[in-house]
Amino acid sequence: MGSQVRNCDNTTGDVRDVVLVYPHEADITLKRISVLTPVGAALIGLSVGQGIEFQTPGHSKRSLTILSVSH
């Protein structure tokens, strides 16, 4: 918990930093993502250069590539 993950959206090219947290600490306005969300769960254990594909709540598919991870 508390890992900061920098990722790149493979479709838009947008780079985003998020922090993985427990559900009660989640706050998207602070870029704190719960590990129980689809993307939060998918990010656990990934290393730099790895990617994930996930489905959004709106049922579209997105993919991300991990740029950096810090603890």
VOBA-937502 format. One record per residue: residue number from 1; residue in three letters; x, z, y of N, C-alpha, C in turn. Coordinates in Angstrom, 2 decimals. Each point is the difference from the previous one (the first is absolute). Example, Ala and Ser with C-alpha at 12.3 -4.5 7.8 and 13.67 -1.06 7.14 Angstrom:
2
num: 1&residuo: ala&npx: 13.19&npz: 7.80&npy: -5.69&capx: -0.89&capz: 0.00&capy: 1.19&cpx: 0.90&cpz: 0.00&cpy: 1.20
num: 2&residuo: ser&npx: -0.35&npz: -0.72&npy: 1.05&capx: 0.82&capz: 0.06&capy: 1.19&cpx: -0.77&cpz: 0.73&cpy: 1.09
This chain:
71
num: 1&residuo: met&npx: 0.83&npz: 0.00&npy: -1.17&capx: -0.83&capz: 0.00&capy: 1.17&cpx: 0.88&cpz: 0.00&cpy: 1.24
num: 2&residuo: gly&npx: -0.53&npz: -0.60&npy: 1.05&capx: 0.74&capz: -0.04&capy: 1.24&cpx: 0.96&cpz: -1.16&cpy: 0.13
num: 3&residuo: ser&npx: 0.05&npz: -0.88&npy: -0.99&capx: 0.89&capz: -1.16&capy: 0.10&cpx: -0.53&cpz: -0.97&cpy: 1.05
num: 4&residuo: gln&npx: 0.91&npz: -0.49&npy: 0.83&capx: -0.36&capz: -1.02&capy: 0.97&cpx: 0.35&cpz: -1.36&cpy: -0.61
num: 5&residuo: val&npx: -0.96&npz: -0.89&npy: 0.03&capx: 0.16&capz: -1.32&capy: -0.62&cpx: -0.20&cpz: -1.07&cpy: 1.07
num: 6&residuo: arg&npx: 0.99&npz: -0.85&npy: 0.17&capx: -0.14&capz: -1.16&capy: 0.89&cpx: -0.30&cpz: -1.19&cpy: -0.90
num: 7&residuo: asn&npx: -1.08&npz: -0.72&npy: 0.34&capx: -0.38&capz: -1.14&capy: -0.83&cpx: -0.37&cpz: -1.18&cpy: 0.87
num: 8&residuo: cys&npx: 0.01&npz: -1.16&npy: -0.62&capx: -0.34&capz: -1.25&capy: 0.67&cpx: -1.20&cpz: -0.62&cpy: -0.70
num: 9&residuo: asp&npx: -1.03&npz: -0.32&npy: 0.76&capx: -1.16&capz: -0.70&capy: -0.53&cpx: 0.43&cpz: -1.44&cpy: -0.28
num: 10&residuo: asn&npx: -0.10&npz: -0.43&npy: -1.24&capx: 0.49&capz: -1.32&capy: -0.40&cpx: -0.81&cpz: -1.16&cpy: 0.55
num: 11&residuo: thr&npx: -1.20&npz: 0.26&npy: 0.49&capx: -0.82&capz: -1.06&capy: 0.58&cpx: 0.23&cpz: -0.13&cpy: 1.50
num: 12&residuo: thr&npx: -0.04&npz: 1.14&npy: 0.70&capx: 0.09&capz: -0.04&capy: 1.46&cpx: 1.42&cpz: 0.17&cpy: 0.54
num: 13&residuo: gly&npx: 0.88&npz: 0.58&npy: -0.82&capx: 1.35&capz: 0.29&capy: 0.46&cpx: 0.11&cpz: 1.29&cpy: 0.79
num: 14&residuo: asp&npx: -1.12&npz: 0.71&npy: 0.17&capx: 0.01&capz: 1.26&capy: 0.73&cpx: 0.81&cpz: 1.05&cpy: -0.75
num: 15&residuo: val&npx: 0.82&npz: 0.74&npy: 0.75&capx: 0.78&capz: 1.10&capy: -0.57&cpx: -0.65&cpz: 1.30&cpy: 0.42
num: 16&residuo: arg&npx: -0.14&npz: 0.91&npy: -0.95&capx: -0.71&capz: 1.25&capy: 0.25&cpx: 0.72&cpz: 1.15&cpy: -0.67
num: 17&residuo: asp&npx: 0.04&npz: 1.14&npy: 0.68&capx: 0.53&capz: 1.23&capy: -0.57&cpx: -1.16&cpz: 0.93&cpy: -0.31
num: 18&residuo: val&npx: 0.01&npz: 0.57&npy: -1.20&capx: -1.02&capz: 0.98&capy: -0.39&cpx: 0.70&cpz: 1.17&cpy: -0.69
num: 19&residuo: val&npx: -0.69&npz: 1.14&npy: -0.01&capx: 0.49&capz: 1.17&capy: -0.71&cpx: -1.00&cpz: 0.31&cpy: -1.10
num: 20&residuo: leu&npx: 0.49&npz: 0.21&npy: -1.22&capx: -0.88&capz: 0.34&capy: -1.12&cpx: -0.24&cpz: 1.51&cpy: -0.01
num: 21&residuo: val&npx: -1.27&npz: 0.38&npy: -0.02&capx: -0.37&capz: 1.41&capy: 0.10&cpx: -1.11&cpz: 0.35&cpy: -0.99
num: 22&residuo: tyr&npx: -0.24&npz: 1.31&npy: -0.15&capx: -1.14&capz: 0.47&capy: -0.79&cpx: -1.29&cpz: -0.36&cpy: 0.75
num: 23&residuo: pro&npx: -1.11&npz: -0.12&npy: -0.72&capx: -1.25&capz: -0.44&capy: 0.64&cpx: -0.41&cpz: 0.80&cpy: 1.24
num: 24&residuo: his&npx: 0.15&npz: 1.30&npy: -0.03&capx: -0.45&capz: 0.81&capy: 1.14&cpx: 0.88&cpz: -0.19&cpy: 1.25
num: 25&residuo: glu&npx: 1.16&npz: -0.64&npy: -0.16&capx: 0.90&capz: -0.26&capy: 1.14&cpx: -0.13&cpz: -1.43&cpy: 0.53
num: 26&residuo: ala&npx: -0.81&npz: -0.82&npy: -0.67&capx: -0.12&capz: -1.41&capy: 0.37&cpx: -0.64&cpz: -0.17&cpy: 1.37
num: 27&residuo: asp&npx: 0.57&npz: -0.92&npy: 0.78&capx: -0.53&capz: -0.34&capy: 1.32&cpx: 0.58&cpz: -1.36&cpy: 0.38
num: 28&residuo: ile&npx: -0.81&npz: -1.03&npy: -0.11&capx: 0.49&capz: -1.36&capy: 0.21&cpx: 0.49&cpz: -0.19&cpy: 1.43
num: 29&residuo: thr&npx: -0.56&npz: 0.74&npy: 0.97&capx: 0.47&capz: -0.13&capy: 1.38&cpx: 1.42&cpz: 0.51&cpy: 0.16
num: 30&residuo: leu&npx: 0.43&npz: 0.90&npy: -0.90&capx: 1.37&capz: 0.50&capy: -0.01&cpx: 0.87&cpz: -0.71&cpy: -1.04
num: 31&residuo: lys&npx: -0.57&npz: -1.05&npy: -0.62&capx: 0.68&capz: -0.78&capy: -1.03&cpx: 0.35&cpz: 0.85&cpy: -1.22
num: 32&residuo: arg&npx: -0.88&npz: 0.92&npy: -0.34&capx: 0.15&capz: 0.88&capy: -1.16&cpx: -1.03&cpz: -0.43&cpy: -1.04
num: 33&residuo: ile&npx: 0.48&npz: -0.54&npy: -1.12&capx: -0.87&capz: -0.58&capy: -1.02&cpx: -0.02&cpz: 0.90&cpy: -1.23
num: 34&residuo: ser&npx: -1.19&npz: 0.29&npy: -0.48&capx: -0.16&capz: 0.81&capy: -1.20&cpx: 0.53&cpz: -0.73&cpy: -1.22
num: 35&residuo: val&npx: 0.64&npz: 0.75&npy: -0.88&capx: 0.49&capz: -0.57&capy: -1.25&cpx: -1.14&cpz: -0.34&cpy: -0.95
num: 36&residuo: leu&npx: -1.23&npz: 0.40&npy: 0.34&capx: -1.14&capz: -0.32&capy: -0.85&cpx: -0.73&cpz: -1.28&cpy: 0.43
num: 37&residuo: thr&npx: 0.42&npz: -0.61&npy: 1.10&capx: -0.58&capz: -1.29&capy: 0.39&cpx: 0.65&cpz: -1.08&cpy: -0.87
num: 38&residuo: pro&npx: -0.64&npz: -1.15&npy: -0.14&capx: 0.60&capz: -1.06&capy: -0.82&cpx: 1.42&cpz: -0.37&cpy: 0.44
num: 39&residuo: val&npx: 0.22&npz: -0.19&npy: 1.30&capx: 1.33&capz: -0.38&capy: 0.45&cpx: 0.97&cpz: 1.18&cpy: -0.10
num: 40&residuo: gly&npx: -0.46&npz: 1.20&npy: 0.29&capx: 0.87&capz: 1.18&capy: -0.11&cpx: 0.48&cpz: 0.20&cpy: -1.43
num: 41&residuo: ala&npx: -0.91&npz: -0.11&npy: -0.95&capx: 0.36&capz: 0.16&capy: -1.41&cpx: 0.95&cpz: -1.11&cpy: -0.44
num: 42&residuo: ala&npx: -0.22&npz: -1.21&npy: 0.50&capx: 0.84&capz: -1.12&capy: -0.40&cpx: 1.42&cpz: 0.11&cpy: 0.55
num: 43&residuo: leu&npx: 0.15&npz: 0.66&npy: 1.15&capx: 1.32&capz: 0.13&capy: 0.62&cpx: 0.91&cpz: 1.02&cpy: -0.69
num: 44&residuo: ile&npx: -0.61&npz: 0.94&npy: -0.72&capx: 0.79&capz: 1.06&capy: -0.64&cpx: 1.00&cpz: -0.61&cpy: -0.98
num: 45&residuo: gly&npx: 1.26&npz: 0.38&npy: 0.16&capx: 1.03&capz: -0.40&capy: -0.94&cpx: 0.62&cpz: -1.36&cpy: 0.23
num: 46&residuo: leu&npx: -0.45&npz: -0.73&npy: 1.01&capx: 0.60&capz: -1.32&capy: 0.25&cpx: 1.32&cpz: 0.13&cpy: 0.74
num: 47&residuo: ser&npx: 0.85&npz: -0.97&npy: -0.20&capx: 1.31&capz: -0.05&capy: 0.64&cpx: 0.04&cpz: -1.16&cpy: 0.99
num: 48&residuo: val&npx: 1.01&npz: 0.02&npy: 0.86&capx: 0.19&capz: -1.07&capy: 0.97&cpx: 0.06&cpz: -1.35&cpy: -0.73
num: 49&residuo: gly&npx: -0.74&npz: -0.97&npy: 0.54&capx: -0.03&capz: -1.33&capy: -0.58&cpx: -1.15&cpz: -0.23&cpy: -0.96
num: 50&residuo: gln&npx: -0.59&npz: 1.08&npy: -0.50&capx: -1.13&capz: -0.16&capy: -0.91&cpx: -1.27&cpz: -0.25&cpy: 0.80
num: 51&residuo: gly&npx: -0.98&npz: -0.56&npy: -0.66&capx: -1.25&capz: -0.30&capy: 0.67&cpx: -1.19&cpz: 0.47&cpy: -0.81
num: 52&residuo: ile&npx: -1.14&npz: 0.06&npy: 0.68&capx: -1.25&capz: 0.37&capy: -0.65&cpx: -1.09&cpz: -0.94&cpy: 0.48
num: 53&residuo: glu&npx: -1.02&npz: -0.13&npy: -0.82&capx: -1.22&capz: -0.68&capy: 0.40&cpx: -1.12&cpz: 0.99&cpy: -0.22
num: 54&residuo: phe&npx: -0.93&npz: 0.08&npy: 0.96&capx: -1.10&capz: 0.95&capy: -0.12&cpx: -1.24&cpz: -0.59&cpy: 0.65
num: 55&residuo: gln&npx: -1.12&npz: 0.62&npy: -0.33&capx: -1.28&capz: -0.44&capy: 0.56&cpx: -0.42&cpz: 0.97&cpy: 1.10
num: 56&residuo: thr&npx: -0.42&npz: -0.54&npy: 1.12&capx: -0.45&capz: 0.81&capy: 1.13&cpx: -1.43&cpz: 0.47&cpy: -0.24
num: 57&residuo: pro&npx: -0.47&npz: 0.98&npy: 0.79&capx: -1.40&capz: 0.41&capy: -0.14&cpx: -0.98&cpz: -1.16&cpy: 0.23
num: 58&residuo: gly&npx: 0.42&npz: -1.01&npy: 0.77&capx: -0.85&capz: -1.18&capy: 0.22&cpx: 0.11&cpz: -1.04&cpy: -1.11
num: 59&residuo: his&npx: 0.71&npz: 0.34&npy: -1.07&capx: 0.15&capz: -0.82&capy: -1.20&cpx: 0.88&cpz: -1.24&cpy: 0.18
num: 60&residuo: ser&npx: 0.85&npz: 0.00&npy: 1.01&capx: 0.97&capz: -1.09&capy: 0.09&cpx: 1.32&cpz: 0.49&cpy: -0.59
num: 61&residuo: lys&npx: 0.83&npz: -0.92&npy: -0.44&capx: 1.28&capz: 0.37&capy: -0.59&cpx: 1.09&cpz: -0.12&cpy: 1.06
num: 62&residuo: arg&npx: 0.92&npz: 0.97&npy: -0.02&capx: 1.15&capz: -0.01&capy: 0.90&cpx: 1.23&cpz: 0.29&cpy: -0.82
num: 63&residuo: ser&npx: 1.15&npz: -0.42&npy: 0.52&capx: 1.25&capz: 0.34&capy: -0.67&cpx: 1.01&cpz: 0.46&cpy: 1.04
num: 64&residuo: leu&npx: 0.82&npz: 0.96&npy: -0.42&capx: 1.00&capz: 0.60&capy: 0.86&cpx: 1.35&cpz: -0.01&cpy: -0.69
num: 65&residuo: thr&npx: 1.06&npz: -0.08&npy: 0.77&capx: 1.36&capz: 0.15&capy: -0.52&cpx: 0.62&cpz: 1.21&cpy: 0.69
num: 66&residuo: ile&npx: 0.68&npz: 0.84&npy: -0.78&capx: 0.61&capz: 1.21&capy: 0.51&cpx: 1.32&cpz: -0.35&cpy: 0.68
num: 67&residuo: leu&npx: 0.14&npz: 0.42&npy: 1.26&capx: 1.22&capz: -0.25&capy: 0.76&cpx: 0.94&cpz: 1.19&cpy: 0.00
num: 68&residuo: ser&npx: -0.56&npz: 1.22&npy: 0.04&capx: 0.82&capz: 1.21&capy: -0.05&cpx: -0.85&cpz: 1.18&cpy: -0.40
num: 69&residuo: val&npx: 0.68&npz: 1.02&npy: -0.57&capx: -0.65&capz: 1.24&capy: -0.40&cpx: 0.93&cpz: 1.14&cpy: 0.41
num: 70&residuo: ser&npx: -0.55&npz: 1.00&npy: 0.69&capx: 0.78&capz: 1.18&capy: 0.34&cpx: -0.80&cpz: 1.24&cpy: -0.33
num: 71&residuo: his&npx: 0.69&npz: 1.07&npy: -0.31&capx: -0.68&capz: 1.23&capy: -0.43&cpx: 0.07&cpz: 1.06&cpy: 1.05
